[in-house]
Amino acid sequence: MSIKFDKLFKLMKEKGLSTYRIRQENIISQSALTALNNDKNVTTETINKLCKALNCQPGDIMEYVDDNDDKMVN
């Protein structure tokens, strides 16, 4: 089971929010940005800041993916 942030980076591109700008404006920390890039855990505060910067809902930037979908056991 994983939370994937592919939708985040797609939305950032669509809205013109670069990782450079995130770092320059200190929207979230570099370590949080690295965690997002690697689909690792981040705080709800980080999600909140990104949603505010992108004017979106959490579901717009992340999704749950069941790692076992392609490994079904009979």
MOPAC internal coordinates of N, CA, C and O (Angstrom, degrees):
PM7 1SCF
backbone

  N    0.0000 0     0.00 0     0.00 0    0    0    0
  C    1.4465 1     0.00 0     0.00 0    1    0    0
  C    1.5210 1   109.05 1     0.00 0    2    1    0
  O    1.2310 1   121.28 1   -46.89 1    3    2    1
  N    1.3137 1   115.17 1   133.11 1    3    2    1
  C    1.4549 1   119.65 1  -177.00 1    5    3    2
  C    1.5159 1   111.24 1  -145.93 1    6    5    3
  O    1.2310 1   121.57 1   -27.86 1    7    6    5
  N    1.3050 1   114.60 1   152.14 1    7    6    5
  C    1.4502 1   121.54 1   167.67 1    9    7    6
  C    1.5209 1   105.99 1  -102.11 1   10    9    7
  O    1.2310 1   120.68 1   -53.74 1   11   10    9
  N    1.2976 1   116.31 1   126.26 1   11   10    9
  C    1.4643 1   122.43 1  -179.58 1   13   11   10
  C    1.5254 1   109.19 1  -108.50 1   14   13   11
  O    1.2310 1   120.89 1   -36.33 1   15   14   13
  N    1.3224 1   115.90 1   143.67 1   15   14   13
  C    1.4543 1   121.86 1  -177.67 1   17   15   14
  C    1.5261 1   112.66 1  -113.56 1   18   17   15
  O    1.2310 1   119.86 1  -157.57 1   19   18   17
  N    1.3262 1   117.87 1    22.43 1   19   18   17
  C    1.4624 1   121.34 1   178.67 1   21   19   18
  C    1.5250 1   111.21 1   -58.35 1   22   21   19
  O    1.2310 1   120.78 1   142.46 1   23   22   21
  N    1.3391 1   116.11 1   -37.54 1   23   22   21
  C    1.4613 1   120.93 1  -179.67 1   25   23   22
  C    1.5280 1   110.96 1   -63.58 1   26   25   23
  O    1.2310 1   120.32 1   147.52 1   27   26   25
  N    1.3195 1   117.00 1   -32.48 1   27   26   25
  C    1.4639 1   121.21 1   179.18 1   29   27   26
  C    1.5202 1   110.57 1   -60.95 1   30   29   27
  O    1.2310 1   120.54 1   128.58 1   31   30   29
  N    1.3220 1   116.58 1   -51.42 1   31   30   29
  C    1.4536 1   120.24 1  -175.09 1   33   31   30
  C    1.5307 1   111.89 1   -68.48 1   34   33   31
  O    1.2310 1   120.47 1   148.68 1   35   34   33
  N    1.3192 1   116.70 1   -31.32 1   35   34   33
  C    1.4610 1   120.48 1   174.79 1   37   35   34
  C    1.5267 1   109.90 1   -66.31 1   38   37   35
  O    1.2310 1   120.38 1   134.34 1   39   38   37
  N    1.3291 1   116.87 1   -45.66 1   39   38   37
  C    1.4642 1   121.23 1  -179.95 1   41   39   38
  C    1.5274 1   111.30 1   -66.11 1   42   41   39
  O    1.2310 1   120.52 1   140.99 1   43   42   41
  N    1.3224 1   116.60 1   -39.01 1   43   42   41
  C    1.4654 1   120.19 1   177.11 1   45   43   42
  C    1.5290 1   110.02 1   -58.59 1   46   45   43
  O    1.2310 1   120.49 1   135.63 1   47   46   45
  N    1.3169 1   116.67 1   -44.37 1   47   46   45
  C    1.4597 1   120.80 1  -179.90 1   49   47   46
  C    1.5261 1   110.34 1   -63.33 1   50   49   47
  O    1.2310 1   120.73 1   135.35 1   51   50   49
  N    1.3372 1   116.22 1   -44.65 1   51   50   49
  C    1.4646 1   120.96 1  -179.90 1   53   51   50
  C    1.5291 1   111.67 1   -60.78 1   54   53   51
  O    1.2310 1   120.59 1   142.80 1   55   54   53
  N    1.3396 1   116.48 1   -37.20 1   55   54   53
  C    1.4663 1   120.74 1  -175.94 1   57   55   54
  C    1.5251 1   112.97 1   -95.79 1   58   57   55
  O    1.2310 1   120.21 1  -178.10 1   59   58   57
  N    1.3242 1   117.20 1     1.90 1   59   58   57
  C    1.4555 1   120.80 1   176.45 1   61   59   58
  C    1.5228 1   115.00 1    73.16 1   62   61   59
  O    1.2310 1   120.48 1  -151.71 1   63   62   61
  N    1.3216 1   116.69 1    28.29 1   63   62   61
  C    1.4662 1   121.24 1   177.76 1   65   63   62
  C    1.5259 1   108.38 1  -102.09 1   66   65   63
  O    1.2310 1   120.67 1   -77.08 1   67   66   65
  N    1.3208 1   116.33 1   102.92 1   67   66   65
  C    1.4627 1   121.11 1  -177.54 1   69   67   66
  C    1.5255 1   111.27 1   -86.30 1   70   69   67
  O    1.2310 1   120.94 1   -19.77 1   71   70   69
  N    1.3208 1   115.81 1   160.23 1   71   70   69
  C    1.4656 1   119.73 1   175.54 1   73   71   70
  C    1.5323 1   109.65 1   -64.77 1   74   73   71
  O    1.2310 1   120.35 1   149.21 1   75   74   73
  N    1.3219 1   116.94 1   -30.79 1   75   74   73
  C    1.4670 1   120.76 1   176.35 1   77   75   74
  C    1.5249 1   110.06 1   -61.51 1   78   77   75
  O    1.2310 1   120.47 1   133.32 1   79   78   77
  N    1.3306 1   116.71 1   -46.68 1   79   78   77
  C    1.4706 1   120.85 1   179.11 1   81   79   78
  C    1.5294 1   111.39 1   -64.73 1   82   81   79
  O    1.2310 1   120.39 1   141.50 1   83   82   81
  N    1.3223 1   116.85 1   -38.50 1   83   82   81
  C    1.4705 1   120.48 1   177.25 1   85   83   82
  C    1.5151 1   110.13 1   -58.36 1   86   85   83
  O    1.2310 1   120.86 1   136.36 1   87   86   85
  N    1.3357 1   115.97 1   -43.64 1   87   86   85
  C    1.4694 1   119.90 1   179.52 1   89   87   86
  C    1.5287 1   111.19 1   -69.85 1   90   89   87
  O    1.2310 1   120.11 1   135.85 1   91   90   89
  N    1.3258 1   117.39 1   -44.15 1   91   90   89
  C    1.4649 1   121.27 1  -177.52 1   93   91   90
  C    1.5281 1   112.30 1   -64.41 1   94   93   91
  O    1.2310 1   120.20 1   140.09 1   95   94   93
  N    1.3283 1   117.23 1   -39.91 1   95   94   93
  C    1.4572 1   122.01 1  -178.58 1   97   95   94
  C    1.5285 1   112.23 1   -89.85 1   98   97   95
  O    1.2310 1   121.01 1  -178.66 1   99   98   97
  N    1.3300 1   115.68 1     1.34 1   99   98   97
  C    1.4671 1   121.86 1   178.68 1  101   99   98
  C    1.5358 1   112.13 1    52.53 1  102  101   99
  O    1.2310 1   120.99 1  -136.29 1  103  102  101
  N    1.3309 1   115.71 1    43.71 1  103  102  101
  C    1.4611 1   121.18 1   178.62 1  105  103  102
  C    1.5172 1   110.01 1   -67.52 1  106  105  103
  O    1.2310 1   120.67 1   132.03 1  107  106  105
  N    1.3331 1   116.32 1   -47.97 1  107  106  105
  C    1.4651 1   122.26 1   171.66 1  109  107  106
  C    1.5246 1   107.55 1  -138.08 1  110  109  107
  O    1.2310 1   120.71 1   -15.04 1  111  110  109
  N    1.3091 1   116.25 1   164.96 1  111  110  109
  C    1.4638 1   120.41 1  -177.77 1  113  111  110
  C    1.5317 1   111.46 1   -74.24 1  114  113  111
  O    1.2310 1   121.41 1   -19.29 1  115  114  113
  N    1.3183 1   114.91 1   160.71 1  115  114  113
  C    1.4644 1   120.56 1   176.62 1  117  115  114
  C    1.5222 1   110.70 1   -61.91 1  118  117  115
  O    1.2310 1   120.30 1   142.02 1  119  118  117
  N    1.3331 1   117.04 1   -37.98 1  119  118  117
  C    1.4690 1   119.53 1   179.62 1  121  119  118
  C    1.5303 1   111.28 1   -66.40 1  122  121  119
  O    1.2310 1   120.05 1   143.92 1  123  122  121
  N    1.3241 1   117.52 1   -36.08 1  123  122  121
  C    1.4702 1   120.46 1   176.76 1  125  123  122
  C    1.5170 1   110.17 1   -67.56 1  126  125  123
  O    1.2310 1   120.47 1   139.19 1  127  126  125
  N    1.3118 1   116.71 1   -40.81 1  127  126  125
  C    1.4672 1   121.05 1   178.58 1  129  127  126
  C    1.5321 1   110.46 1   -63.05 1  130  129  127
  O    1.2310 1   120.50 1   138.76 1  131  130  129
  N    1.3164 1   116.66 1   -41.24 1  131  130  129
  C    1.4680 1   121.08 1   177.09 1  133  131  130
  C    1.5266 1   110.38 1   -63.49 1  134  133  131
  O    1.2310 1   120.25 1   137.32 1  135  134  133
  N    1.3333 1   117.12 1   -42.68 1  135  134  133
  C    1.4637 1   121.07 1   178.28 1  137  135  134
  C    1.5252 1   110.69 1   -60.44 1  138  137  135
  O    1.2310 1   120.25 1   136.60 1  139  138  137
  N    1.3249 1   117.12 1   -43.40 1  139  138  137
  C    1.4650 1   121.11 1   178.58 1  141  139  138
  C    1.5247 1   111.43 1   -62.06 1  142  141  139
  O    1.2310 1   120.63 1   137.70 1  143  142  141
  N    1.3162 1   116.40 1   -42.30 1  143  142  141
  C    1.4636 1   120.87 1   178.52 1  145  143  142
  C    1.5206 1   111.91 1   -60.98 1  146  145  143
  O    1.2310 1   120.41 1   151.92 1  147  146  145
  N    1.3207 1   116.83 1   -28.08 1  147  146  145
  C    1.4659 1   122.28 1  -177.83 1  149  147  146
  C    1.5205 1   113.14 1  -104.42 1  150  149  147
  O    1.2310 1   120.51 1  -165.65 1  151  150  149
  N    1.3392 1   116.63 1    14.35 1  151  150  149
  C    1.4710 1   122.03 1  -179.38 1  153  151  150
  C    1.5273 1   112.15 1    52.67 1  154  153  151
  O    1.2310 1   120.71 1  -138.95 1  155  154  153
  N    1.3196 1   116.24 1    41.05 1  155  154  153
  C    1.4629 1   122.29 1   177.38 1  157  155  154
  C    1.5220 1   109.50 1   -98.75 1  158  157  155
  O    1.2310 1   120.47 1    -9.02 1  159  158  157
  N    1.3199 1   116.71 1   170.98 1  159  158  157
  C    1.4553 1   121.87 1  -179.34 1  161  159  158
  C    1.5213 1   112.00 1   -66.71 1  162  161  159
  O    1.2310 1   121.05 1   -39.71 1  163  162  161
  N    1.3283 1   115.59 1   140.29 1  163  162  161
  C    1.4546 1   122.68 1   172.68 1  165  163  162
  C    1.5260 1   107.93 1  -132.82 1  166  165  163
  O    1.2310 1   120.72 1   -16.31 1  167  166  165
  N    1.3135 1   116.22 1   163.69 1  167  166  165
  C    1.4618 1   120.13 1  -178.49 1  169  167  166
  C    1.5259 1   111.17 1   -77.97 1  170  169  167
  O    1.2310 1   121.14 1   -18.58 1  171  170  169
  N    1.3194 1   115.43 1   161.42 1  171  170  169
  C    1.4595 1   119.34 1   174.67 1  173  171  170
  C    1.5266 1   110.12 1   -66.92 1  174  173  171
  O    1.2310 1   119.87 1   154.10 1  175  174  173
  N    1.3071 1   117.86 1   -25.90 1  175  174  173
  C    1.4657 1   121.11 1   175.40 1  177  175  174
  C    1.5348 1   110.16 1   -62.64 1  178  177  175
  O    1.2310 1   120.42 1   138.87 1  179  178  177
  N    1.3344 1   116.80 1   -41.13 1  179  178  177
  C    1.4586 1   120.96 1   177.46 1  181  179  178
  C    1.5203 1   110.23 1   -63.58 1  182  181  179
  O    1.2310 1   120.38 1   134.49 1  183  182  181
  N    1.3324 1   116.87 1   -45.51 1  183  182  181
  C    1.4677 1   121.26 1   178.14 1  185  183  182
  C    1.5274 1   109.48 1   -59.93 1  186  185  183
  O    1.2310 1   120.48 1   136.82 1  187  186  185
  N    1.3317 1   116.69 1   -43.18 1  187  186  185
  C    1.4629 1   121.75 1   179.60 1  189  187  186
  C    1.5285 1   111.21 1   -59.66 1  190  189  187
  O    1.2310 1   120.08 1   133.51 1  191  190  189
  N    1.3210 1   117.45 1   -46.49 1  191  190  189
  C    1.4674 1   121.82 1  -179.15 1  193  191  190
  C    1.5206 1   111.50 1   -63.57 1  194  193  191
  O    1.2310 1   120.34 1   140.03 1  195  194  193
  N    1.3259 1   116.96 1   -39.97 1  195  194  193
  C    1.4605 1   120.38 1   178.96 1  197  195  194
  C    1.5263 1   111.23 1   -68.08 1  198  197  195
  O    1.2310 1   120.68 1   138.28 1  199  198  197
  N    1.3190 1   116.31 1   -41.72 1  199  198  197
  C    1.4686 1   120.14 1   178.28 1  201  199  198
  C    1.5252 1   110.43 1   -62.53 1  202  201  199
  O    1.2310 1   120.59 1   140.71 1  203  202  201
  N    1.3089 1   116.48 1   -39.29 1  203  202  201
  C    1.4718 1   120.32 1   178.05 1  205  203  202
  C    1.5265 1   110.24 1   -65.59 1  206  205  203
  O    1.2310 1   119.94 1   134.08 1  207  206  205
  N    1.3314 1   117.73 1   -45.92 1  207  206  205
  C    1.4577 1   121.90 1  -178.91 1  209  207  206
  C    1.5313 1   112.10 1   -64.88 1  210  209  207
  O    1.2310 1   120.62 1   146.00 1  211  210  209
  N    1.3296 1   116.41 1   -34.00 1  211  210  209
  C    1.4637 1   121.51 1  -176.99 1  213  211  210
  C    1.5249 1   113.20 1   -99.10 1  214  213  211
  O    1.2310 1   120.61 1   176.02 1  215  214  213
  N    1.3445 1   116.44 1    -3.98 1  215  214  213
  C    1.4620 1   121.85 1  -177.62 1  217  215  214
  C    1.5331 1   110.59 1    51.92 1  218  217  215
  O    1.2310 1   121.39 1  -120.62 1  219  218  217
  N    1.3455 1   114.94 1    59.38 1  219  218  217
  C    1.4592 1   120.36 1  -176.54 1  221  219  218
  C    1.5302 1   110.25 1  -144.30 1  222  221  219
  O    1.2310 1   120.89 1     0.47 1  223  222  221
  N    1.3049 1   115.90 1  -179.53 1  223  222  221
  C    1.4541 1   123.85 1   177.05 1  225  223  222
  C    1.5286 1   109.22 1  -103.95 1  226  225  223
  O    1.2310 1   119.58 1   -23.01 1  227  226  225
  N    1.3486 1   118.41 1   156.99 1  227  226  225
  C    1.4695 1   120.54 1  -179.38 1  229  227  226
  C    1.5321 1   114.00 1   -53.07 1  230  229  227
  O    1.2310 1   120.16 1   141.37 1  231  230  229
  N    1.3054 1   117.30 1   -38.63 1  231  230  229
  C    1.4583 1   120.72 1   179.41 1  233  231  230
  C    1.5204 1   113.68 1   -65.13 1  234  233  231
  O    1.2310 1   120.56 1   163.61 1  235  234  233
  N    1.3374 1   116.54 1   -16.39 1  235  234  233
  C    1.4583 1   120.88 1   177.79 1  237  235  234
  C    1.5240 1   111.88 1   -78.60 1  238  237  235
  O    1.2310 1   120.15 1   163.37 1  239  238  237
  N    1.3459 1   117.32 1   -16.63 1  239  238  237
  C    1.4610 1   119.77 1  -174.94 1  241  239  238
  C    1.5200 1   114.26 1  -119.51 1  242  241  239
  O    1.2310 1   120.32 1   172.47 1  243  242  241
  N    1.3258 1   117.00 1    -7.53 1  243  242  241
  C    1.4680 1   119.11 1   179.82 1  245  243  242
  C    1.5103 1   110.06 1  -148.07 1  246  245  243
  O    1.2310 1   121.44 1   -22.23 1  247  246  245
  N    1.3407 1   114.85 1   157.77 1  247  246  245
  C    1.4578 1   119.94 1   177.43 1  249  247  246
  C    1.5222 1   109.96 1  -147.84 1  250  249  247
  O    1.2310 1   121.56 1   -30.01 1  251  250  249
  N    1.3130 1   114.62 1   149.99 1  251  250  249
  C    1.4588 1   122.02 1   176.41 1  253  251  250
  C    1.5228 1   108.58 1   -86.02 1  254  253  251
  O    1.2310 1   120.81 1   -48.05 1  255  254  253
  N    1.3234 1   116.05 1   131.95 1  255  254  253
  C    1.4597 1   121.68 1   177.04 1  257  255  254
  C    1.5272 1   107.47 1  -127.07 1  258  257  255
  O    1.2310 1   121.07 1   -57.92 1  259  258  257
  N    1.3236 1   115.57 1   122.08 1  259  258  257
  C    1.4565 1   120.90 1   178.89 1  261  259  258
  C    1.5254 1   109.10 1   -80.18 1  262  261  259
  O    1.2310 1   120.55 1   -68.44 1  263  262  261
  N    1.3135 1   116.55 1   111.56 1  263  262  261
  C    1.4763 1   121.28 1  -177.70 1  265  263  262
  C    1.5175 1   112.34 1   -62.86 1  266  265  263
  O    1.2310 1   119.69 1   162.07 1  267  266  265
  N    1.3170 1   118.19 1   -17.93 1  267  266  265
  C    1.4664 1   121.94 1  -176.38 1  269  267  266
  C    1.5284 1   112.84 1   -91.77 1  270  269  267
  O    1.2310 1   119.36 1  -179.74 1  271  270  269
  N    1.3203 1   118.83 1     0.26 1  271  270  269
  C    1.4624 1   120.92 1  -178.94 1  273  271  270
  C    1.5126 1   112.90 1   -55.46 1  274  273  271
  O    1.2310 1   120.19 1   139.54 1  275  274  273
  N    1.3332 1   117.24 1   -40.46 1  275  274  273
  C    1.4588 1   119.08 1  -178.37 1  277  275  274
  C    1.5248 1   112.32 1   -95.52 1  278  277  275
  O    1.2310 1   120.26 1  -171.10 1  279  278  277
  N    1.3333 1   117.11 1     8.90 1  279  278  277
  C    1.4723 1   120.72 1  -179.17 1  281  279  278
  C    1.5385 1   109.98 1  -121.79 1  282  281  279
  O    1.2310 1   120.19 1  -141.61 1  283  282  281
  N    1.3135 1   117.24 1    38.39 1  283  282  281
  C    1.4632 1   120.43 1  -176.02 1  285  283  282
  C    1.5185 1   110.58 1   -62.92 1  286  285  283
  O    1.2310 1   121.70 1   -43.97 1  287  286  285
  N    1.3189 1   114.34 1   136.03 1  287  286  285
  C    1.4590 1   121.92 1   179.96 1  289  287  286
  C    1.5231 1   108.75 1  -104.19 1  290  289  287
  O    1.2310 1   120.03 1   -47.75 1  291  290  289
  N    1.3262 1   117.54 1   132.25 1  291  290  289
  C    1.4705 1   121.43 1   178.80 1  293  291  290
  C    1.4947 1   110.57 1   -97.49 1  294  293  291
  O    1.2310 1   120.10 1   180.00 1  295  294  293

